[in-house]
Amino acid sequence: MTERIIGEPKDIVLLGLPDADVDTTHEVLRGHRVHAIGRVALLRELLNSIQPVAILSEIWVRDGHCVEVKDLLASMSPHTLMIVVASSLEDDLAALDLGSHRFLVLQRPLRRLELASIIEHAVDLHDMHVQLAEMRDAVKTLRGSSEEAIRLKSEFLSLISHELRTPLTEVIGYSELLAAGGLDPEKTAEFARNIVRSSNQLKALIEDLMMLSKAEAGALPLELSMFPADHVLQGKVNDLLRDARTRGFAVSVNIDSRAGLLTGDSAKLSKALQNLLSNAVKFSPPGGVIDLEISDAGKAVLFSVADAGKGLSQEKLRDLFLAFRQEDSSDRRQHGGLGIGLSIVKHFVELHGGSVRVTSRPDRGTVFSFVIPRRPGKMAEALGRDRG
């Protein structure tokens, strides 16, 4: 009766064993993948395609075979166990350093139960090494994720406190001046306007944060209606275009007459376009060129905003739509903002069943575009009905 190793099949290599030993080993190791080869050179080739848990090898002291195998093993996976087969435990092993935990010795004749037990231990040792390696990698990943989370949390709190504190400080400062009295009507009116401006800035920041929070939680409803595609230019988008022209930007608006009607949430699409225009103005040089286009795309409508600003490197495009990110910290210091505008754009467009694209090259400008189906998909329609 032969022994059978139970468990997931492993690769076992027999190196230079006589036919009798090979036959015995094959009988014992049924269920594993056994590779019998005659020379070390063949072992090198075999190791390009497998990672054995154990190598059973004959010892040939005279031609330096054991030294060659030891050197080869030293360059291999630390999970591989070397099992040497010898007729004698004296002269044959004299050249072999058995101080390593990766070496075991079997004396001929090979006993099936002993061989089965050793291979089981080799498999267990291999699995233990693999699990330990995976655990080390997991701990390293968790440690890195934890450190990154702490860094992002610190950066987020610093960003939020800075963006909220600036307008809040102005509101408090001007309010205290008004409360102190003694101001002429012109100063009173000026301070009141500043309070209103800073208050609206605070309101917009808080609304964007709440909007992003709801969008990420999947709790943002769509208010669906049918409207001309260029309807999204009304309100704040038109205000942005007018303000950009006043500040010296060369702004062009091109509307395809075939763009026609669109079914969607006009307020959210207008907000998406507003965010893209704000970024185009923010990151373009004074007097820069900004192009807004609404065009027919068959069963969809294409909205695009192009600028001639400094552009983005390919490395920076990867995290562009993540919340609270900007191209770099200097952008945030120079231009302000929470870095959530593009994340809101992505959420709003995807709610409509659309998609966002960006193409950019350093010093050549950036083009943001999004495509909205003329009629939203079933999921967006259901979302609009259930939450409207």
PAMIVO-907020 format. One record per residue (C-alpha): x, y, z. Coordinates in pm, 1 decimal, always signed. Layout:
<sites>
<px = X&py = Y&pz = Z> $
...
</sites>
This chain:
<sites>
<px = +0.0&py = +0.0&pz = +0.0> $
<px = +143.3&py = +337.9&pz = -104.9> $
<px = +119.1&py = +666.8&pz = +82.8> $
<px = -71.4&py = +960.1&pz = -67.5> $
<px = -7.9&py = +1323.9&pz = +16.9> $
<px = -337.8&py = +1503.6&pz = +72.5> $
<px = -380.4&py = +1874.6&pz = -1.6> $
<px = -325.0&py = +2122.4&pz = -280.5> $
<px = -81.6&py = +1985.0&pz = -541.7> $
<px = +271.9&py = +2125.3&pz = -518.5> $
<px = +573.7&py = +2107.3&pz = -746.8> $
<px = +845.4&py = +1865.3&pz = -630.6> $
<px = +1173.6&py = +1830.2&pz = -823.4> $
<px = +1381.1&py = +1510.3&pz = -826.9> $
<px = +1739.0&py = +1594.1&pz = -930.1> $
<px = +1973.6&py = +1316.5&pz = -1039.4> $
<px = +1797.3&py = +1036.9&pz = -843.6> $
<px = +1839.3&py = +674.0&pz = -963.8> $
<px = +1537.5&py = +516.6&pz = -1132.3> $
<px = +1449.3&py = +313.5&pz = -822.4> $
<px = +1432.7&py = +626.3&pz = -607.5> $
<px = +1231.9&py = +806.9&pz = -874.6> $
<px = +978.4&py = +522.9&pz = -885.8> $
<px = +947.3&py = +519.5&pz = -506.4> $
<px = +904.7&py = +895.7&pz = -492.8> $
<px = +639.7&py = +894.4&pz = -765.9> $
<px = +439.0&py = +634.9&pz = -572.9> $
<px = +457.9&py = +831.8&pz = -249.7> $
<px = +389.7&py = +1173.1&pz = -399.8> $
<px = +82.8&py = +1094.7&pz = -603.6> $
<px = -131.4&py = +1407.5&pz = -602.2> $
<px = +169.9&py = +1637.0&pz = -635.3> $
<px = +342.3&py = +1745.1&pz = -957.2> $
<px = +672.4&py = +1555.3&pz = -968.0> $
<px = +947.8&py = +1665.1&pz = -1209.3> $
<px = +1237.4&py = +1417.6&pz = -1252.5> $
<px = +1547.3&py = +1564.8&pz = -1418.9> $
<px = +1909.0&py = +1455.7&pz = -1447.9> $
<px = +2124.8&py = +1770.6&pz = -1449.0> $
<px = +2151.9&py = +2104.6&pz = -1267.4> $
<px = +2138.9&py = +2287.5&pz = -1601.3> $
<px = +1790.6&py = +2144.4&pz = -1658.6> $
<px = +1691.2&py = +2255.2&pz = -1309.2> $
<px = +1780.8&py = +2613.5&pz = -1397.1> $
<px = +1550.6&py = +2597.8&pz = -1699.2> $
<px = +1270.7&py = +2435.8&pz = -1499.2> $
<px = +1283.5&py = +2704.6&pz = -1231.2> $
<px = +1185.8&py = +2962.5&pz = -1492.2> $
<px = +836.7&py = +2810.5&pz = -1501.5> $
<px = +775.7&py = +2662.8&pz = -1154.1> $
<px = +845.8&py = +2736.6&pz = -789.3> $
<px = +897.7&py = +2401.0&pz = -618.1> $
<px = +834.5&py = +2351.5&pz = -248.0> $
<px = +1112.4&py = +2090.9&pz = -234.8> $
<px = +1407.1&py = +1956.9&pz = -436.4> $
<px = +1522.5&py = +1598.7&pz = -371.1> $
<px = +1879.1&py = +1569.4&pz = -491.4> $
<px = +2148.8&py = +1306.6&pz = -509.0> $
<px = +2483.3&py = +1424.1&pz = -367.2> $
<px = +2787.6&py = +1402.2&pz = -590.5> $
<px = +3071.2&py = +1538.5&pz = -383.8> $
<px = +3353.0&py = +1463.0&pz = -626.4> $
<px = +3233.3&py = +1685.9&pz = -912.6> $
<px = +3114.3&py = +1966.9&pz = -688.6> $
<px = +2748.0&py = +1889.9&pz = -753.8> $
<px = +2630.5&py = +1965.2&pz = -399.1> $
<px = +2808.9&py = +2302.8&pz = -401.8> $
<px = +2649.5&py = +2390.6&pz = -735.2> $
<px = +2303.2&py = +2298.6&pz = -604.9> $
<px = +2361.7&py = +2498.0&pz = -286.4> $
<px = +2459.8&py = +2806.3&pz = -487.6> $
<px = +2152.8&py = +2764.6&pz = -706.1> $
<px = +1927.7&py = +2725.2&pz = -404.7> $
<px = +2069.7&py = +3040.0&pz = -248.7> $
<px = +1939.5&py = +3240.9&pz = -547.5> $
<px = +1594.0&py = +3081.2&pz = -538.7> $
<px = +1279.6&py = +3137.9&pz = -338.9> $
<px = +1336.9&py = +3112.3&pz = +37.9> $
<px = +1031.3&py = +2886.2&pz = +52.3> $
<px = +1207.0&py = +2595.4&pz = -124.1> $
<px = +1340.2&py = +2310.1&pz = +89.7> $
<px = +1647.3&py = +2110.6&pz = -19.1> $
<px = +1631.8&py = +1738.1&pz = +61.6> $
<px = +1957.8&py = +1553.3&pz = +1.3> $
<px = +1963.7&py = +1178.7&pz = -56.4> $
<px = +2284.3&py = +997.8&pz = +44.1> $
<px = +2416.2&py = +645.7&pz = +87.7> $
<px = +2638.5&py = +756.6&pz = +371.1> $
<px = +2592.7&py = +1029.9&pz = +628.2> $
<px = +2967.2&py = +1083.5&pz = +658.8> $
<px = +3187.3&py = +1134.3&pz = +352.7> $
<px = +2906.6&py = +1227.3&pz = +116.4> $
<px = +2789.4&py = +1503.7&pz = +349.3> $
<px = +3131.0&py = +1638.4&pz = +441.7> $
<px = +3113.2&py = +1914.7&pz = +181.2> $
<px = +2755.5&py = +2012.4&pz = +268.0> $
<px = +2680.1&py = +2282.2&pz = +526.2> $
<px = +2374.0&py = +2152.6&pz = +712.1> $
<px = +2338.5&py = +2461.0&pz = +930.2> $
<px = +2059.2&py = +2597.8&pz = +712.7> $
<px = +1697.3&py = +2523.5&pz = +802.2> $
<px = +1639.3&py = +2471.3&pz = +428.5> $
<px = +1831.3&py = +2140.1&pz = +421.9> $
<px = +1712.0&py = +1794.0&pz = +525.9> $
<px = +1891.6&py = +1461.2&pz = +477.8> $
<px = +1743.2&py = +1127.1&pz = +374.3> $
<px = +1960.5&py = +813.1&pz = +378.6> $
<px = +1908.3&py = +546.0&pz = +118.7> $
<px = +1712.2&py = +320.2&pz = +95.7> $
<px = +1419.5&py = +563.6&pz = +87.0> $
<px = +1136.9&py = +468.1&pz = +322.1> $
<px = +793.4&py = +563.0&pz = +197.1> $
<px = +647.8&py = +677.0&pz = +529.2> $
<px = +955.7&py = +882.5&pz = +610.2> $
<px = +957.0&py = +1040.9&pz = +265.7> $
<px = +583.3&py = +1116.3&pz = +285.6> $
<px = +626.3&py = +1275.0&pz = +628.8> $
<px = +916.2&py = +1494.6&pz = +514.8> $
<px = +729.9&py = +1612.9&pz = +204.9> $
<px = +426.8&py = +1696.6&pz = +419.3> $
<px = +653.2&py = +1903.6&pz = +643.4> $
<px = +807.3&py = +2069.9&pz = +338.1> $
<px = +459.7&py = +2161.7&pz = +209.8> $
<px = +359.7&py = +2293.3&pz = +553.1> $
<px = +682.6&py = +2493.1&pz = +573.9> $
<px = +626.5&py = +2635.4&pz = +226.7> $
<px = +267.0&py = +2735.2&pz = +306.4> $
<px = +376.8&py = +2889.8&pz = +635.3> $
<px = +645.9&py = +3097.6&pz = +460.5> $
<px = +395.4&py = +3211.9&pz = +196.8> $
<px = +137.8&py = +3306.5&pz = +462.3> $
<px = +398.9&py = +3494.2&pz = +663.2> $
<px = +510.8&py = +3680.1&pz = +350.9> $
<px = +148.0&py = +3768.6&pz = +272.6> $
<px = +93.7&py = +3882.9&pz = +629.5> $
<px = +406.8&py = +4100.2&pz = +616.9> $
<px = +288.2&py = +4252.7&pz = +289.3> $
<px = -59.1&py = +4309.4&pz = +435.5> $
<px = +83.6&py = +4473.4&pz = +746.7> $
<px = +307.1&py = +4692.2&pz = +531.5> $
<px = +10.2&py = +4789.6&pz = +314.4> $
<px = -209.1&py = +4861.1&pz = +617.2> $
<px = +66.3&py = +5066.2&pz = +777.3> $
<px = +110.2&py = +5262.9&pz = +456.5> $
<px = -267.3&py = +5307.6&pz = +420.1> $
<px = -295.3&py = +5418.7&pz = +780.9> $
<px = -16.5&py = +5672.6&pz = +739.6> $
<px = -173.0&py = +5796.0&pz = +415.2> $
<px = -514.6&py = +5821.0&pz = +582.6> $
<px = -366.9&py = +6023.6&pz = +869.0> $
<px = -188.9&py = +6250.1&pz = +622.7> $
<px = -503.5&py = +6299.4&pz = +412.5> $
<px = -713.7&py = +6363.3&pz = +723.5> $
<px = -466.3&py = +6624.3&pz = +845.1> $
<px = -454.0&py = +6784.6&pz = +500.6> $
<px = -833.4&py = +6778.7&pz = +474.7> $
<px = -884.6&py = +6943.3&pz = +815.0> $
<px = -620.7&py = +7203.6&pz = +737.1> $
<px = -780.2&py = +7276.0&pz = +400.6> $
<px = -1134.8&py = +7298.5&pz = +537.7> $
<px = -1033.7&py = +7520.1&pz = +827.6> $
<px = -840.5&py = +7753.3&pz = +594.8> $
<px = -1115.6&py = +7781.2&pz = +333.1> $
<px = -1385.9&py = +7840.4&pz = +594.4> $
<px = -1179.3&py = +8064.4&pz = +820.0> $
<px = -1090.5&py = +8318.7&pz = +549.9> $
<px = -1445.4&py = +8433.4&pz = +463.8> $
<px = -1561.6&py = +8382.9&pz = +823.2> $
<px = -1286.9&py = +8616.1&pz = +947.1> $
<px = -1404.6&py = +8880.3&pz = +702.9> $
<px = -1767.0&py = +8841.9&pz = +813.9> $
<px = -1672.3&py = +8875.8&pz = +1179.3> $
<px = -1432.0&py = +9165.7&pz = +1117.7> $
<px = -1671.8&py = +9376.1&pz = +911.9> $
<px = -1960.7&py = +9292.8&pz = +1146.8> $
<px = -1760.4&py = +9416.7&pz = +1446.1> $
<px = -1678.5&py = +9738.9&pz = +1262.0> $
<px = -2044.3&py = +9792.2&pz = +1179.1> $
<px = -2147.3&py = +9714.0&pz = +1536.4> $
<px = -1901.0&py = +9972.1&pz = +1670.1> $
<px = -2086.0&py = +10241.6&pz = +1474.4> $
<px = -1956.7&py = +10583.9&pz = +1373.6> $
<px = -1911.9&py = +10490.4&pz = +1005.2> $
<px = -2024.9&py = +10708.6&pz = +720.4> $
<px = -2297.6&py = +10568.7&pz = +490.5> $
<px = -2050.0&py = +10488.2&pz = +213.1> $
<px = -1828.6&py = +10275.4&pz = +441.9> $
<px = -2134.2&py = +10112.1&pz = +595.6> $
<px = -2258.0&py = +10009.0&pz = +251.6> $
<px = -1911.7&py = +9883.3&pz = +150.4> $
<px = -1872.7&py = +9671.6&pz = +464.8> $
<px = -2223.0&py = +9532.0&pz = +422.8> $
<px = -2139.8&py = +9427.3&pz = +66.8> $
<px = -1823.4&py = +9257.3&pz = +187.5> $
<px = -2022.7&py = +9070.6&pz = +451.7> $
<px = -2273.0&py = +8953.9&pz = +189.8> $
<px = -1990.7&py = +8846.3&pz = -45.1> $
<px = -1806.2&py = +8649.7&pz = +224.9> $
<px = -2131.6&py = +8499.0&pz = +351.6> $
<px = -2218.6&py = +8379.2&pz = +0.5> $
<px = -1868.9&py = +8232.8&pz = -29.6> $
<px = -1920.2&py = +8039.6&pz = +294.3> $
<px = -2263.9&py = +7924.9&pz = +179.5> $
<px = -2123.2&py = +7800.3&pz = -152.4> $
<px = -1844.7&py = +7605.4&pz = +23.0> $
<px = -2087.7&py = +7439.1&pz = +262.2> $
<px = -2336.0&py = +7358.9&pz = -16.6> $
<px = -2060.2&py = +7198.1&pz = -225.2> $
<px = -1949.8&py = +6985.2&pz = +70.8> $
<px = -2308.3&py = +6872.9&pz = +138.3> $
<px = -2363.2&py = +6806.6&pz = -232.8> $
<px = -2049.0&py = +6593.5&pz = -257.5> $
<px = -2140.8&py = +6403.3&pz = +59.5> $
<px = -2484.8&py = +6316.7&pz = -77.5> $
<px = -2345.1&py = +6223.3&pz = -418.5> $
<px = -2087.8&py = +5985.0&pz = -267.9> $
<px = -2360.0&py = +5830.3&pz = -51.0> $
<px = -2584.0&py = +5781.4&pz = -355.6> $
<px = -2847.4&py = +6004.3&pz = -196.1> $
<px = -2856.1&py = +6286.0&pz = -451.0> $
<px = -3184.3&py = +6298.6&pz = -648.5> $
<px = -3219.7&py = +6397.2&pz = -1013.2> $
<px = -3489.8&py = +6652.0&pz = -1097.4> $
<px = -3557.6&py = +6538.0&pz = -1454.1> $
<px = -3711.0&py = +6757.5&pz = -1721.8> $
<px = -3678.9&py = +6812.7&pz = -2095.6> $
<px = -3499.7&py = +7131.8&pz = -2202.6> $
<px = -3284.2&py = +7275.9&pz = -2482.8> $
<px = -2920.9&py = +7176.8&pz = -2431.5> $
<px = -2806.6&py = +7538.9&pz = -2422.3> $
<px = -3042.2&py = +7598.5&pz = -2126.7> $
<px = -2751.1&py = +7501.1&pz = -1899.5> $
<px = -2581.7&py = +7831.4&pz = -1987.6> $
<px = -2837.1&py = +8031.4&pz = -1791.4> $
<px = -2779.3&py = +8173.9&pz = -1445.1> $
<px = -2436.7&py = +8133.1&pz = -1288.7> $
<px = -2273.7&py = +7995.6&pz = -1604.8> $
<px = -2362.0&py = +8313.9&pz = -1792.3> $
<px = -2240.3&py = +8516.9&pz = -1495.1> $
<px = -1906.2&py = +8333.2&pz = -1509.1> $
<px = -1872.7&py = +8392.8&pz = -1883.1> $
<px = -1949.3&py = +8760.6&pz = -1843.1> $
<px = -1706.5&py = +8795.5&pz = -1550.6> $
<px = -1430.4&py = +8618.5&pz = -1746.3> $
<px = -1471.1&py = +8858.3&pz = -2038.8> $
<px = -1466.0&py = +9154.6&pz = -1798.7> $
<px = -1135.0&py = +9027.9&pz = -1659.5> $
<px = -981.5&py = +9019.8&pz = -2006.6> $
<px = -1018.6&py = +8651.3&pz = -2101.2> $
<px = -1091.1&py = +8572.7&pz = -2465.5> $
<px = -1408.4&py = +8367.2&pz = -2422.8> $
<px = -1586.3&py = +8196.5&pz = -2712.3> $
<px = -1915.7&py = +8005.8&pz = -2692.6> $
<px = -2011.0&py = +7770.7&pz = -2976.0> $
<px = -2351.9&py = +7604.3&pz = -2973.0> $
<px = -2438.0&py = +7347.0&pz = -3237.2> $
<px = -2788.8&py = +7410.3&pz = -3367.8> $
<px = -2835.9&py = +7032.0&pz = -3383.8> $
<px = -2772.9&py = +6991.9&pz = -3009.8> $
<px = -3149.9&py = +7011.9&pz = -2964.1> $
<px = -3336.7&py = +6885.5&pz = -2658.6> $
<px = -3199.6&py = +6697.6&pz = -2361.5> $
<px = -3369.0&py = +6514.5&pz = -2075.5> $
<px = -3189.4&py = +6556.2&pz = -1746.5> $
<px = -3138.7&py = +6769.3&pz = -1437.4> $
<px = -3056.8&py = +7109.7&pz = -1585.5> $
<px = -2943.1&py = +7255.8&pz = -1251.4> $
<px = -2687.1&py = +6979.9&pz = -1195.3> $
<px = -2557.5&py = +6991.6&pz = -1553.2> $
<px = -2531.0&py = +7369.5&pz = -1521.7> $
<px = -2333.7&py = +7321.5&pz = -1198.8> $
<px = -2099.5&py = +7076.1&pz = -1374.6> $
<px = -2037.2&py = +7326.4&pz = -1654.9> $
<px = -1993.0&py = +7604.0&pz = -1398.7> $
<px = -1720.9&py = +7404.5&pz = -1219.2> $
<px = -1533.0&py = +7338.8&pz = -1544.1> $
<px = -1548.1&py = +7706.0&pz = -1642.1> $
<px = -1430.3&py = +7811.8&pz = -1295.5> $
<px = -1127.9&py = +7583.3&pz = -1328.9> $
<px = -1054.2&py = +7711.8&pz = -1679.3> $
<px = -1051.5&py = +8069.8&pz = -1550.4> $
<px = -862.3&py = +7979.4&pz = -1233.7> $
<px = -579.0&py = +7798.0&pz = -1407.0> $
<px = -544.0&py = +8013.8&pz = -1718.4> $
<px = -302.9&py = +8307.9&pz = -1744.5> $
<px = -449.5&py = +8661.3&pz = -1755.4> $
<px = -599.1&py = +8726.5&pz = -2098.0> $
<px = -603.5&py = +8355.6&pz = -2178.8> $
<px = -832.8&py = +8182.0&pz = -2426.3> $
<px = -1134.8&py = +7982.8&pz = -2302.6> $
<px = -1364.7&py = +7794.6&pz = -2541.5> $
<px = -1702.8&py = +7651.7&pz = -2442.4> $
<px = -1879.8&py = +7422.3&pz = -2685.4> $
<px = -2213.1&py = +7238.5&pz = -2688.0> $
<px = -2247.3&py = +6999.9&pz = -2981.3> $
<px = -2456.1&py = +6717.9&pz = -3121.0> $
<px = -2318.6&py = +6368.1&pz = -3055.0> $
<px = -2592.5&py = +6154.9&pz = -3204.9> $
<px = -2787.8&py = +6006.2&pz = -2917.6> $
<px = -2602.6&py = +6232.4&pz = -2677.2> $
<px = -2494.6&py = +6592.3&pz = -2630.0> $
<px = -2128.2&py = +6685.5&pz = -2586.5> $
<px = -2024.3&py = +6968.5&pz = -2354.3> $
<px = -1661.2&py = +7080.5&pz = -2356.2> $
<px = -1450.8&py = +7353.0&pz = -2196.8> $
<px = -1101.8&py = +7418.6&pz = -2332.1> $
<px = -836.6&py = +7652.9&pz = -2197.3> $
<px = -485.9&py = +7752.0&pz = -2299.4> $
<px = -346.3&py = +7730.0&pz = -1947.9> $
<px = -40.9&py = +7549.8&pz = -1814.9> $
<px = -194.1&py = +7204.9&pz = -1868.9> $
<px = -141.9&py = +6885.4&pz = -1674.2> $
<px = +117.3&py = +6610.8&pz = -1692.2> $
<px = +1.1&py = +6253.0&pz = -1749.1> $
<px = +105.2&py = +6165.9&pz = -1392.3> $
<px = -132.0&py = +6429.4&pz = -1252.6> $
<px = -434.7&py = +6312.7&pz = -1453.1> $
<px = -473.8&py = +5987.6&pz = -1257.0> $
<px = -616.8&py = +6139.6&pz = -937.4> $
<px = -773.8&py = +6443.0&pz = -1099.4> $
<px = -1134.1&py = +6356.2&pz = -1012.8> $
<px = -1068.1&py = +6254.1&pz = -652.2> $
<px = -1217.6&py = +6486.7&pz = -391.9> $
<px = -993.8&py = +6735.6&pz = -209.3> $
<px = -715.7&py = +6701.7&pz = -466.0> $
<px = -557.3&py = +6965.1&pz = -685.1> $
<px = -260.4&py = +6932.9&pz = -915.5> $
<px = -29.7&py = +7029.6&pz = -631.5> $
<px = -33.7&py = +7215.0&pz = -302.9> $
<px = +95.9&py = +7535.3&pz = -461.2> $
<px = -217.8&py = +7549.1&pz = -677.3> $
<px = -431.3&py = +7531.7&pz = -367.8> $
<px = -236.9&py = +7807.8&pz = -196.2> $
<px = -240.0&py = +8028.2&pz = -503.7> $
<px = -597.6&py = +7976.5&pz = -620.0> $
<px = -781.9&py = +7852.5&pz = -313.8> $
<px = -1071.8&py = +7610.1&pz = -321.8> $
<px = -1149.2&py = +7271.7&pz = -170.3> $
<px = -1048.8&py = +7067.7&pz = -472.5> $
<px = -1392.2&py = +6905.7&pz = -503.4> $
<px = -1522.2&py = +7074.2&pz = -818.9> $
<px = -1412.5&py = +6801.7&pz = -1059.9> $
<px = -1535.4&py = +6528.0&pz = -827.1> $
<px = -1880.3&py = +6691.8&pz = -829.2> $
<px = -1868.2&py = +6714.0&pz = -1209.7> $
<px = -1795.0&py = +6340.4&pz = -1235.1> $
<px = -2075.7&py = +6247.9&pz = -994.5> $
<px = -2332.7&py = +6466.9&pz = -1173.0> $
<px = -2240.9&py = +6341.5&pz = -1518.9> $
<px = -2242.8&py = +5975.0&pz = -1415.5> $
<px = -2582.7&py = +6022.5&pz = -1248.7> $
<px = -2709.8&py = +6101.5&pz = -1599.2> $
<px = -2547.3&py = +5790.2&pz = -1742.9> $
<px = -2276.2&py = +6001.4&pz = -1906.9> $
<px = -1897.5&py = +6008.4&pz = -1891.3> $
<px = -1621.8&py = +6266.2&pz = -1843.7> $
<px = -1298.4&py = +6293.8&pz = -2041.5> $
<px = -992.8&py = +6512.6&pz = -2008.2> $
<px = -700.8&py = +6567.7&pz = -2242.5> $
<px = -409.3&py = +6784.4&pz = -2144.2> $
<px = -45.9&py = +6858.0&pz = -2216.1> $
<px = +191.6&py = +7072.3&pz = -2013.9> $
<px = +197.4&py = +7430.7&pz = -2139.9> $
<px = -57.5&py = +7345.7&pz = -2410.8> $
<px = -382.8&py = +7372.4&pz = -2218.3> $
<px = -655.7&py = +7135.5&pz = -2106.8> $
<px = -987.2&py = +7020.7&pz = -2253.0> $
<px = -1257.7&py = +6884.6&pz = -2022.6> $
<px = -1561.9&py = +6731.8&pz = -2186.8> $
<px = -1862.4&py = +6529.2&pz = -2081.6> $
<px = -2124.2&py = +6343.6&pz = -2281.9> $
<px = -2485.7&py = +6326.8&pz = -2165.5> $
<px = -2733.3&py = +6084.8&pz = -2330.8> $
<px = -3036.3&py = +6267.5&pz = -2470.9> $
<px = -3246.9&py = +6045.9&pz = -2249.6> $
<px = -3099.8&py = +5913.1&pz = -1922.9> $
<px = -3063.0&py = +5540.1&pz = -1872.3> $
<px = -3311.5&py = +5333.5&pz = -1674.4> $
<px = -3107.3&py = +5363.3&pz = -1356.9> $
<px = -3101.6&py = +5744.5&pz = -1375.0> $
<px = -3472.8&py = +5754.3&pz = -1457.0> $
<px = -3553.1&py = +5532.1&pz = -1159.4> $
<px = -3330.0&py = +5748.1&pz = -940.5> $
<px = -3518.1&py = +6057.6&pz = -1052.1> $
<px = -3859.0&py = +5899.0&pz = -984.6> $
<px = -3770.6&py = +5748.5&pz = -647.9> $
<px = -3598.8&py = +6055.2&pz = -507.2> $
<px = -3771.9&py = +6332.3&pz = -691.6> $
</sites>
